[in-house]
């Protein structure tokens, strides 16, 4: 999973001419901010914008990152 920062000024569609959006990993999301959920392949070659907007309320800091994969321990 990846997350696209979302606010009221965020575009709902992207064109080929627009710059690529800055995506955020789960380890880098911030509490209180809203993000659009992006499902991607392991290599990041294919991405799908689900369209769901998530607001981060709290984080459980007991996860580890291993080769772009997050494990909840």
HTML snippet that shows the backbone in 3Dmol.js (N, CA, C, O; Angstrom):
<script src="https://3Dmol.org/build/3Dmol-min.js"></script>
<div id="view" style="width:600px;height:400px;position:relative"></div>
<script>
const pdb = `
ATOM      1  N   UNK A   1       0.831  -1.185   0.000  1.00  0.00           N
ATOM      2  CA  UNK A   1       0.000   0.000   0.000  1.00  0.00           C
ATOM      3  C   UNK A   1       0.871   1.241   0.000  1.00  0.00           C
ATOM      4  O   UNK A   1       1.968   1.247   0.557  1.00  0.00           O
ATOM      5  N   UNK A   2       0.372   2.283  -0.626  1.00  0.00           N
ATOM      6  CA  UNK A   2       0.990   3.599  -0.580  1.00  0.00           C
ATOM      7  C   UNK A   2      -0.134   4.602  -0.329  1.00  0.00           C
ATOM      8  O   UNK A   2      -1.313   4.282  -0.483  1.00  0.00           O
ATOM      9  N   UNK A   3       0.239   5.793   0.053  1.00  0.00           N
ATOM     10  CA  UNK A   3      -0.751   6.795   0.403  1.00  0.00           C
ATOM     11  C   UNK A   3      -0.441   8.103  -0.309  1.00  0.00           C
ATOM     12  O   UNK A   3       0.710   8.537  -0.364  1.00  0.00           O
ATOM     13  N   UNK A   4      -1.481   8.724  -0.854  1.00  0.00           N
ATOM     14  CA  UNK A   4      -1.369  10.007  -1.532  1.00  0.00           C
ATOM     15  C   UNK A   4      -1.931  11.075  -0.601  1.00  0.00           C
ATOM     16  O   UNK A   4      -3.117  11.031  -0.274  1.00  0.00           O
ATOM     17  N   UNK A   5      -1.107  12.041  -0.161  1.00  0.00           N
ATOM     18  CA  UNK A   5      -1.626  13.095   0.719  1.00  0.00           C
ATOM     19  C   UNK A   5      -2.828  13.785   0.069  1.00  0.00           C
ATOM     20  O   UNK A   5      -2.812  14.086  -1.124  1.00  0.00           O
ATOM     21  N   UNK A   6      -3.865  14.031   0.866  1.00  0.00           N
ATOM     22  CA  UNK A   6      -5.111  14.595   0.348  1.00  0.00           C
ATOM     23  C   UNK A   6      -5.508  15.813   1.167  1.00  0.00           C
ATOM     24  O   UNK A   6      -5.476  15.792   2.397  1.00  0.00           O
ATOM     25  N   UNK A   7      -5.882  16.874   0.462  1.00  0.00           N
ATOM     26  CA  UNK A   7      -6.499  18.035   1.093  1.00  0.00           C
ATOM     27  C   UNK A   7      -7.525  18.591   0.105  1.00  0.00           C
ATOM     28  O   UNK A   7      -7.713  18.028  -0.973  1.00  0.00           O
ATOM     29  N   UNK A   8      -8.179  19.674   0.462  1.00  0.00           N
ATOM     30  CA  UNK A   8      -9.247  20.210  -0.388  1.00  0.00           C
ATOM     31  C   UNK A   8      -8.743  20.682  -1.746  1.00  0.00           C
ATOM     32  O   UNK A   8      -9.514  20.730  -2.705  1.00  0.00           O
ATOM     33  N   UNK A   9      -7.458  21.032  -1.846  1.00  0.00           N
ATOM     34  CA  UNK A   9      -6.915  21.516  -3.117  1.00  0.00           C
ATOM     35  C   UNK A   9      -6.319  20.396  -3.965  1.00  0.00           C
ATOM     36  O   UNK A   9      -5.809  20.661  -5.054  1.00  0.00           O
ATOM     37  N   UNK A  10      -6.372  19.146  -3.489  1.00  0.00           N
ATOM     38  CA  UNK A  10      -5.812  18.020  -4.244  1.00  0.00           C
ATOM     39  C   UNK A  10      -6.651  17.752  -5.488  1.00  0.00           C
ATOM     40  O   UNK A  10      -7.880  17.741  -5.418  1.00  0.00           O
ATOM     41  N   UNK A  11      -5.988  17.533  -6.636  1.00  0.00           N
ATOM     42  CA  UNK A  11      -6.764  17.205  -7.839  1.00  0.00           C
ATOM     43  C   UNK A  11      -7.362  15.806  -7.727  1.00  0.00           C
ATOM     44  O   UNK A  11      -6.743  14.905  -7.160  1.00  0.00           O
ATOM     45  N   UNK A  12      -8.564  15.626  -8.266  1.00  0.00           N
ATOM     46  CA  UNK A  12      -9.199  14.310  -8.211  1.00  0.00           C
ATOM     47  C   UNK A  12      -8.743  13.420  -9.355  1.00  0.00           C
ATOM     48  O   UNK A  12      -8.818  12.196  -9.258  1.00  0.00           O
ATOM     49  N   UNK A  13      -8.270  14.029 -10.440  1.00  0.00           N
ATOM     50  CA  UNK A  13      -7.740  13.252 -11.559  1.00  0.00           C
ATOM     51  C   UNK A  13      -6.355  13.761 -11.911  1.00  0.00           C
ATOM     52  O   UNK A  13      -6.021  14.918 -11.654  1.00  0.00           O
ATOM     53  N   UNK A  14      -5.562  12.898 -12.493  1.00  0.00           N
ATOM     54  CA  UNK A  14      -4.218  13.260 -12.930  1.00  0.00           C
ATOM     55  C   UNK A  14      -4.132  13.090 -14.438  1.00  0.00           C
ATOM     56  O   UNK A  14      -4.679  12.137 -14.992  1.00  0.00           O
ATOM     57  N   UNK A  15      -3.449  14.009 -15.099  1.00  0.00           N
ATOM     58  CA  UNK A  15      -3.251  13.890 -16.541  1.00  0.00           C
ATOM     59  C   UNK A  15      -1.808  13.484 -16.819  1.00  0.00           C
ATOM     60  O   UNK A  15      -0.963  13.492 -15.925  1.00  0.00           O
ATOM     61  N   UNK A  16      -1.546  13.136 -18.052  1.00  0.00           N
ATOM     62  CA  UNK A  16      -0.178  12.750 -18.427  1.00  0.00           C
ATOM     63  C   UNK A  16       0.790  13.921 -18.299  1.00  0.00           C
ATOM     64  O   UNK A  16       1.985  13.721 -18.078  1.00  0.00           O
ATOM     65  N   UNK A  17       0.272  15.150 -18.437  1.00  0.00           N
ATOM     66  CA  UNK A  17       1.124  16.334 -18.378  1.00  0.00           C
ATOM     67  C   UNK A  17       1.408  16.796 -16.954  1.00  0.00           C
ATOM     68  O   UNK A  17       2.337  17.574 -16.733  1.00  0.00           O
ATOM     69  N   UNK A  18       0.631  16.335 -15.995  1.00  0.00           N
ATOM     70  CA  UNK A  18       0.837  16.774 -14.614  1.00  0.00           C
ATOM     71  C   UNK A  18       2.031  16.037 -14.005  1.00  0.00           C
ATOM     72  O   UNK A  18       2.308  14.897 -14.377  1.00  0.00           O
ATOM     73  N   UNK A  19       2.736  16.678 -13.077  1.00  0.00           N
ATOM     74  CA  UNK A  19       3.870  15.994 -12.438  1.00  0.00           C
ATOM     75  C   UNK A  19       3.375  14.823 -11.594  1.00  0.00           C
ATOM     76  O   UNK A  19       2.255  14.861 -11.085  1.00  0.00           O
ATOM     77  N   UNK A  20       4.193  13.788 -11.440  1.00  0.00           N
ATOM     78  CA  UNK A  20       3.759  12.634 -10.640  1.00  0.00           C
ATOM     79  C   UNK A  20       3.550  13.035  -9.177  1.00  0.00           C
ATOM     80  O   UNK A  20       4.316  13.836  -8.642  1.00  0.00           O
ATOM     81  N   UNK A  21       2.531  12.489  -8.535  1.00  0.00           N
ATOM     82  CA  UNK A  21       2.270  12.846  -7.137  1.00  0.00           C
ATOM     83  C   UNK A  21       3.314  12.235  -6.206  1.00  0.00           C
ATOM     84  O   UNK A  21       3.906  11.199  -6.512  1.00  0.00           O
ATOM     85  N   UNK A  22       3.529  12.886  -5.076  1.00  0.00           N
ATOM     86  CA  UNK A  22       4.466  12.366  -4.081  1.00  0.00           C
ATOM     87  C   UNK A  22       3.699  11.400  -3.188  1.00  0.00           C
ATOM     88  O   UNK A  22       2.821  11.809  -2.428  1.00  0.00           O
ATOM     89  N   UNK A  23       4.033  10.120  -3.284  1.00  0.00           N
ATOM     90  CA  UNK A  23       3.376   9.097  -2.480  1.00  0.00           C
ATOM     91  C   UNK A  23       4.136   8.875  -1.186  1.00  0.00           C
ATOM     92  O   UNK A  23       5.343   9.107  -1.116  1.00  0.00           O
ATOM     93  N   UNK A  24       3.423   8.423  -0.158  1.00  0.00           N
ATOM     94  CA  UNK A  24       3.981   8.237   1.174  1.00  0.00           C
ATOM     95  C   UNK A  24       3.798   6.780   1.586  1.00  0.00           C
ATOM     96  O   UNK A  24       2.737   6.199   1.355  1.00  0.00           O
ATOM     97  N   UNK A  25       4.822   6.186   2.194  1.00  0.00           N
ATOM     98  CA  UNK A  25       4.713   4.835   2.748  1.00  0.00           C
ATOM     99  C   UNK A  25       3.955   4.886   4.071  1.00  0.00           C
ATOM    100  O   UNK A  25       3.804   5.954   4.665  1.00  0.00           O
ATOM    101  N   UNK A  26       3.480   3.732   4.528  1.00  0.00           N
ATOM    102  CA  UNK A  26       2.756   3.660   5.800  1.00  0.00           C
ATOM    103  C   UNK A  26       3.612   4.166   6.958  1.00  0.00           C
ATOM    104  O   UNK A  26       3.090   4.787   7.883  1.00  0.00           O
ATOM    105  N   UNK A  27       4.896   3.912   6.918  1.00  0.00           N
ATOM    106  CA  UNK A  27       5.784   4.342   7.996  1.00  0.00           C
ATOM    107  C   UNK A  27       5.927   5.864   8.055  1.00  0.00           C
ATOM    108  O   UNK A  27       6.368   6.402   9.070  1.00  0.00           O
ATOM    109  N   UNK A  28       5.556   6.567   6.969  1.00  0.00           N
ATOM    110  CA  UNK A  28       5.755   8.012   6.900  1.00  0.00           C
ATOM    111  C   UNK A  28       4.466   8.829   6.987  1.00  0.00           C
ATOM    112  O   UNK A  28       4.514  10.053   6.875  1.00  0.00           O
ATOM    113  N   UNK A  29       3.304   8.174   7.187  1.00  0.00           N
ATOM    114  CA  UNK A  29       2.065   8.945   7.323  1.00  0.00           C
ATOM    115  C   UNK A  29       2.081   9.699   8.649  1.00  0.00           C
ATOM    116  O   UNK A  29       2.742   9.287   9.602  1.00  0.00           O
ATOM    117  N   UNK A  30       1.348  10.804   8.698  1.00  0.00           N
ATOM    118  CA  UNK A  30       1.316  11.646   9.893  1.00  0.00           C
ATOM    119  C   UNK A  30      -0.087  11.637  10.496  1.00  0.00           C
ATOM    120  O   UNK A  30      -1.088  11.656   9.780  1.00  0.00           O
ATOM    121  N   UNK A  31      -0.137  11.609  11.819  1.00  0.00           N
ATOM    122  CA  UNK A  31      -1.409  11.620  12.543  1.00  0.00           C
ATOM    123  C   UNK A  31      -2.139  12.931  12.264  1.00  0.00           C
ATOM    124  O   UNK A  31      -1.539  14.006  12.280  1.00  0.00           O
ATOM    125  N   UNK A  32      -3.443  12.824  12.008  1.00  0.00           N
ATOM    126  CA  UNK A  32      -4.271  13.997  11.767  1.00  0.00           C
ATOM    127  C   UNK A  32      -4.390  14.387  10.306  1.00  0.00           C
ATOM    128  O   UNK A  32      -5.217  15.235   9.971  1.00  0.00           O
ATOM    129  N   UNK A  33      -3.595  13.802   9.426  1.00  0.00           N
ATOM    130  CA  UNK A  33      -3.650  14.134   8.004  1.00  0.00           C
ATOM    131  C   UNK A  33      -4.493  13.107   7.257  1.00  0.00           C
ATOM    132  O   UNK A  33      -4.679  11.981   7.720  1.00  0.00           O
ATOM    133  N   UNK A  34      -4.996  13.512   6.100  1.00  0.00           N
ATOM    134  CA  UNK A  34      -5.810  12.635   5.259  1.00  0.00           C
ATOM    135  C   UNK A  34      -5.000  12.164   4.065  1.00  0.00           C
ATOM    136  O   UNK A  34      -4.177  12.898   3.519  1.00  0.00           O
ATOM    137  N   UNK A  35      -5.254  10.912   3.668  1.00  0.00           N
ATOM    138  CA  UNK A  35      -4.528  10.302   2.555  1.00  0.00           C
ATOM    139  C   UNK A  35      -5.488   9.485   1.710  1.00  0.00           C
ATOM    140  O   UNK A  35      -6.447   8.911   2.227  1.00  0.00           O
ATOM    141  N   UNK A  36      -5.226   9.432   0.401  1.00  0.00           N
ATOM    142  CA  UNK A  36      -5.961   8.534  -0.484  1.00  0.00           C
ATOM    143  C   UNK A  36      -5.189   7.229  -0.566  1.00  0.00           C
ATOM    144  O   UNK A  36      -3.969   7.234  -0.727  1.00  0.00           O
ATOM    145  N   UNK A  37      -5.894   6.111  -0.457  1.00  0.00           N
ATOM    146  CA  UNK A  37      -5.278   4.791  -0.482  1.00  0.00           C
ATOM    147  C   UNK A  37      -4.909   4.411  -1.914  1.00  0.00           C
ATOM    148  O   UNK A  37      -5.737   4.498  -2.820  1.00  0.00           O
ATOM    149  N   UNK A  38      -3.655   3.988  -2.109  1.00  0.00           N
ATOM    150  CA  UNK A  38      -3.154   3.527  -3.402  1.00  0.00           C
ATOM    151  C   UNK A  38      -2.668   2.095  -3.223  1.00  0.00           C
ATOM    152  O   UNK A  38      -1.817   1.830  -2.375  1.00  0.00           O
ATOM    153  N   UNK A  39      -3.201   1.174  -4.015  1.00  0.00           N
ATOM    154  CA  UNK A  39      -2.723  -0.210  -3.991  1.00  0.00           C
ATOM    155  C   UNK A  39      -1.696  -0.342  -5.103  1.00  0.00           C
ATOM    156  O   UNK A  39      -1.947   0.065  -6.238  1.00  0.00           O
ATOM    157  N   UNK A  40      -0.538  -0.910  -4.780  1.00  0.00           N
ATOM    158  CA  UNK A  40       0.511  -1.041  -5.790  1.00  0.00           C
ATOM    159  C   UNK A  40       1.131  -2.427  -5.739  1.00  0.00           C
ATOM    160  O   UNK A  40       1.045  -3.129  -4.731  1.00  0.00           O
ATOM    161  N   UNK A  41       1.755  -2.803  -6.842  1.00  0.00           N
ATOM    162  CA  UNK A  41       2.489  -4.063  -6.869  1.00  0.00           C
ATOM    163  C   UNK A  41       3.767  -3.889  -6.064  1.00  0.00           C
ATOM    164  O   UNK A  41       4.139  -2.768  -5.717  1.00  0.00           O
ATOM    165  N   UNK A  42       4.430  -4.983  -5.770  1.00  0.00           N
ATOM    166  CA  UNK A  42       5.642  -4.948  -4.957  1.00  0.00           C
ATOM    167  C   UNK A  42       6.695  -4.020  -5.565  1.00  0.00           C
ATOM    168  O   UNK A  42       7.356  -3.275  -4.841  1.00  0.00           O
ATOM    169  N   UNK A  43       6.852  -4.059  -6.871  1.00  0.00           N
ATOM    170  CA  UNK A  43       7.867  -3.237  -7.536  1.00  0.00           C
ATOM    171  C   UNK A  43       7.395  -1.804  -7.757  1.00  0.00           C
ATOM    172  O   UNK A  43       8.206  -0.931  -8.066  1.00  0.00           O
ATOM    173  N   UNK A  44       6.094  -1.549  -7.603  1.00  0.00           N
ATOM    174  CA  UNK A  44       5.555  -0.217  -7.830  1.00  0.00           C
ATOM    175  C   UNK A  44       5.242   0.061  -9.292  1.00  0.00           C
ATOM    176  O   UNK A  44       4.902   1.188  -9.650  1.00  0.00           O
ATOM    177  N   UNK A  45       5.355  -0.961 -10.145  1.00  0.00           N
ATOM    178  CA  UNK A  45       5.115  -0.781 -11.576  1.00  0.00           C
ATOM    179  C   UNK A  45       3.653  -0.447 -11.862  1.00  0.00           C
ATOM    180  O   UNK A  45       3.366   0.410 -12.699  1.00  0.00           O
ATOM    181  N   UNK A  46       2.735  -1.113 -11.178  1.00  0.00           N
ATOM    182  CA  UNK A  46       1.301  -0.869 -11.371  1.00  0.00           C
ATOM    183  C   UNK A  46       0.711  -0.318 -10.084  1.00  0.00           C
ATOM    184  O   UNK A  46       0.998  -0.805  -8.991  1.00  0.00           O
ATOM    185  N   UNK A  47      -0.125   0.714 -10.234  1.00  0.00           N
ATOM    186  CA  UNK A  47      -0.785   1.324  -9.082  1.00  0.00           C
ATOM    187  C   UNK A  47      -2.260   1.506  -9.383  1.00  0.00           C
ATOM    188  O   UNK A  47      -2.647   1.741 -10.527  1.00  0.00           O
ATOM    189  N   UNK A  48      -3.080   1.396  -8.348  1.00  0.00           N
ATOM    190  CA  UNK A  48      -4.522   1.579  -8.488  1.00  0.00           C
ATOM    191  C   UNK A  48      -5.010   2.533  -7.407  1.00  0.00           C
ATOM    192  O   UNK A  48      -4.819   2.284  -6.216  1.00  0.00           O
ATOM    193  N   UNK A  49      -5.640   3.622  -7.824  1.00  0.00           N
ATOM    194  CA  UNK A  49      -6.225   4.574  -6.880  1.00  0.00           C
ATOM    195  C   UNK A  49      -7.598   4.065  -6.479  1.00  0.00           C
ATOM    196  O   UNK A  49      -8.528   4.064  -7.286  1.00  0.00           O
ATOM    197  N   UNK A  50      -7.722   3.636  -5.237  1.00  0.00           N
ATOM    198  CA  UNK A  50      -8.971   3.069  -4.745  1.00  0.00           C
ATOM    199  C   UNK A  50     -10.062   4.140  -4.673  1.00  0.00           C
ATOM    200  O   UNK A  50     -11.228   3.860  -4.952  1.00  0.00           O
ATOM    201  N   UNK A  51      -9.688   5.350  -4.302  1.00  0.00           N
ATOM    202  CA  UNK A  51     -10.656   6.434  -4.178  1.00  0.00           C
ATOM    203  C   UNK A  51     -11.101   6.676  -2.749  1.00  0.00           C
ATOM    204  O   UNK A  51     -11.824   7.636  -2.483  1.00  0.00           O
ATOM    205  N   UNK A  52     -10.678   5.818  -1.820  1.00  0.00           N
ATOM    206  CA  UNK A  52     -11.027   5.993  -0.410  1.00  0.00           C
ATOM    207  C   UNK A  52     -10.081   7.000   0.233  1.00  0.00           C
ATOM    208  O   UNK A  52      -8.870   6.941   0.024  1.00  0.00           O
ATOM    209  N   UNK A  53     -10.637   7.924   1.016  1.00  0.00           N
ATOM    210  CA  UNK A  53      -9.842   8.902   1.750  1.00  0.00           C
ATOM    211  C   UNK A  53      -9.800   8.457   3.207  1.00  0.00           C
ATOM    212  O   UNK A  53     -10.840   8.269   3.839  1.00  0.00           O
ATOM    213  N   UNK A  54      -8.600   8.292   3.727  1.00  0.00           N
ATOM    214  CA  UNK A  54      -8.402   7.840   5.102  1.00  0.00           C
ATOM    215  C   UNK A  54      -7.801   8.970   5.923  1.00  0.00           C
ATOM    216  O   UNK A  54      -6.904   9.672   5.456  1.00  0.00           O
ATOM    217  N   UNK A  55      -8.295   9.147   7.151  1.00  0.00           N
ATOM    218  CA  UNK A  55      -7.685  10.101   8.067  1.00  0.00           C
ATOM    219  C   UNK A  55      -7.002   9.304   9.167  1.00  0.00           C
ATOM    220  O   UNK A  55      -7.613   8.434   9.787  1.00  0.00           O
ATOM    221  N   UNK A  56      -5.732   9.608   9.403  1.00  0.00           N
ATOM    222  CA  UNK A  56      -4.940   8.885  10.395  1.00  0.00           C
ATOM    223  C   UNK A  56      -5.277   9.442  11.773  1.00  0.00           C
ATOM    224  O   UNK A  56      -5.048  10.621  12.045  1.00  0.00           O
ATOM    225  N   UNK A  57      -5.823   8.591  12.645  1.00  0.00           N
ATOM    226  CA  UNK A  57      -6.204   9.001  13.999  1.00  0.00           C
ATOM    227  C   UNK A  57      -5.140   8.640  15.022  1.00  0.00           C
ATOM    228  O   UNK A  57      -4.848   9.431  15.919  1.00  0.00           O
ATOM    229  N   UNK A  58      -4.555   7.449  14.895  1.00  0.00           N
ATOM    230  CA  UNK A  58      -3.494   7.046  15.812  1.00  0.00           C
ATOM    231  C   UNK A  58      -2.649   5.982  15.132  1.00  0.00           C
ATOM    232  O   UNK A  58      -3.100   5.328  14.192  1.00  0.00           O
ATOM    233  N   UNK A  59      -1.435   5.814  15.607  1.00  0.00           N
ATOM    234  CA  UNK A  59      -0.517   4.838  15.023  1.00  0.00           C
ATOM    235  C   UNK A  59      -0.029   3.890  16.103  1.00  0.00           C
ATOM    236  O   UNK A  59       0.256   4.308  17.225  1.00  0.00           O
ATOM    237  N   UNK A  60       0.065   2.625  15.763  1.00  0.00           N
ATOM    238  CA  UNK A  60       0.688   1.628  16.621  1.00  0.00           C
ATOM    239  C   UNK A  60       2.141   1.541  16.173  1.00  0.00           C
ATOM    240  O   UNK A  60       2.419   1.050  15.078  1.00  0.00           O
ATOM    241  N   UNK A  61       3.050   1.999  16.980  1.00  0.00           N
ATOM    242  CA  UNK A  61       4.455   2.115  16.578  1.00  0.00           C
ATOM    243  C   UNK A  61       5.224   0.806  16.647  1.00  0.00           C
ATOM    244  O   UNK A  61       6.454   0.828  16.600  1.00  0.00           O
ATOM    245  N   UNK A  62       4.550  -0.330  16.755  1.00  0.00           N
ATOM    246  CA  UNK A  62       5.265  -1.598  16.886  1.00  0.00           C
ATOM    247  C   UNK A  62       5.298  -2.375  15.567  1.00  0.00           C
ATOM    248  O   UNK A  62       5.026  -3.575  15.544  1.00  0.00           O
ATOM    249  N   UNK A  63       5.630  -1.694  14.480  1.00  0.00           N
ATOM    250  CA  UNK A  63       5.805  -2.422  13.227  1.00  0.00           C
ATOM    251  C   UNK A  63       7.212  -2.197  12.699  1.00  0.00           C
ATOM    252  O   UNK A  63       7.854  -1.189  12.996  1.00  0.00           O
ATOM    253  N   UNK A  64       7.674  -3.154  11.911  1.00  0.00           N
ATOM    254  CA  UNK A  64       9.007  -3.089  11.320  1.00  0.00           C
ATOM    255  C   UNK A  64       8.882  -3.055   9.812  1.00  0.00           C
ATOM    256  O   UNK A  64       7.922  -3.574   9.243  1.00  0.00           O
ATOM    257  N   UNK A  65       9.857  -2.445   9.173  1.00  0.00           N
ATOM    258  CA  UNK A  65       9.862  -2.354   7.721  1.00  0.00           C
ATOM    259  C   UNK A  65      10.920  -3.297   7.179  1.00  0.00           C
ATOM    260  O   UNK A  65      12.066  -3.276   7.628  1.00  0.00           O
ATOM    261  N   UNK A  66      10.538  -4.126   6.210  1.00  0.00           N
ATOM    262  CA  UNK A  66      11.488  -5.067   5.618  1.00  0.00           C
ATOM    263  C   UNK A  66      11.270  -5.089   4.111  1.00  0.00           C
ATOM    264  O   UNK A  66      10.233  -5.566   3.649  1.00  0.00           O
ATOM    265  N   UNK A  67      12.212  -4.590   3.345  1.00  0.00           N
ATOM    266  CA  UNK A  67      12.155  -4.619   1.883  1.00  0.00           C
ATOM    267  C   UNK A  67      10.821  -4.145   1.322  1.00  0.00           C
ATOM    268  O   UNK A  67      10.177  -4.845   0.541  1.00  0.00           O
ATOM    269  N   UNK A  68      10.417  -2.947   1.731  1.00  0.00           N
ATOM    270  CA  UNK A  68       9.171  -2.331   1.277  1.00  0.00           C
ATOM    271  C   UNK A  68       7.927  -3.086   1.725  1.00  0.00           C
ATOM    272  O   UNK A  68       6.840  -2.838   1.206  1.00  0.00           O
ATOM    273  N   UNK A  69       8.063  -3.987   2.663  1.00  0.00           N
ATOM    274  CA  UNK A  69       6.928  -4.726   3.203  1.00  0.00           C
ATOM    275  C   UNK A  69       6.814  -4.412   4.682  1.00  0.00           C
ATOM    276  O   UNK A  69       7.811  -4.466   5.403  1.00  0.00           O
ATOM    277  N   UNK A  70       5.624  -4.087   5.143  1.00  0.00           N
ATOM    278  CA  UNK A  70       5.432  -3.763   6.550  1.00  0.00           C
ATOM    279  C   UNK A  70       4.850  -4.963   7.271  1.00  0.00           C
ATOM    280  O   UNK A  70       3.874  -5.562   6.819  1.00  0.00           O
ATOM    281  N   UNK A  71       5.452  -5.305   8.387  1.00  0.00           N
ATOM    282  CA  UNK A  71       4.980  -6.420   9.196  1.00  0.00           C
ATOM    283  C   UNK A  71       4.513  -5.881  10.536  1.00  0.00           C
ATOM    284  O   UNK A  71       5.243  -5.122  11.174  1.00  0.00           O
ATOM    285  N   UNK A  72       3.335  -6.245  10.978  1.00  0.00           N
ATOM    286  CA  UNK A  72       2.835  -5.832  12.279  1.00  0.00           C
ATOM    287  C   UNK A  72       3.189  -6.922  13.277  1.00  0.00           C
ATOM    288  O   UNK A  72       2.669  -8.035  13.205  1.00  0.00           O
ATOM    289  N   UNK A  73       4.069  -6.598  14.202  1.00  0.00           N
ATOM    290  CA  UNK A  73       4.539  -7.596  15.177  1.00  0.00           C
ATOM    291  C   UNK A  73       3.880  -7.404  16.522  1.00  0.00           C
ATOM    292  O   UNK A  73       4.158  -8.154  17.458  1.00  0.00           O
TER     293      UNK A  73
END
`;
const viewer = $3Dmol.createViewer("view");
viewer.addModel(pdb, "pdb");
viewer.setStyle({}, {cartoon: {color: "spectrum"}});
viewer.zoomTo();
viewer.render();
</script>
